[in-house]
Amino acid sequence: MRLNKPIRLSERERLACLFISIFLAVLAGVMSQTYRPYIYSHQLYDFHLADSLTNLFAVPAGVCLCIALAKELEYKAVGYVFAVCLGLVFYEFVGLTFDYWDIVATILSGGLTLIPLHIYIKSSTDGE
């Protein structure tokens, strides 16, 4: 899963990833405090979105944080996404609450995060 040649990230790219990570974490917190109570209080069925909203945002936020903390991308996109998803699924088993829908949301979010990250890494390695 390693890249042939690591991709050196500029400080601007790393700061952008850090900003995206913080933004998604804050957005997940706000949605958890506003959207979830609204859905519960009005007894609406939203296909378990209110329950798993934090996991949907956690994967791209975690991947962006990993990228922001790294000076070079050494692995293919699937490596970063797999590591974050594995950590979140592991947390479901060890945490205080276990929810199958959170695991489904993690896997779905991992797939959706993989697409733009794969495109970015591929475009960064094509010129070499």
Disulfide bonds with the S-S distance in Angstrom:
none
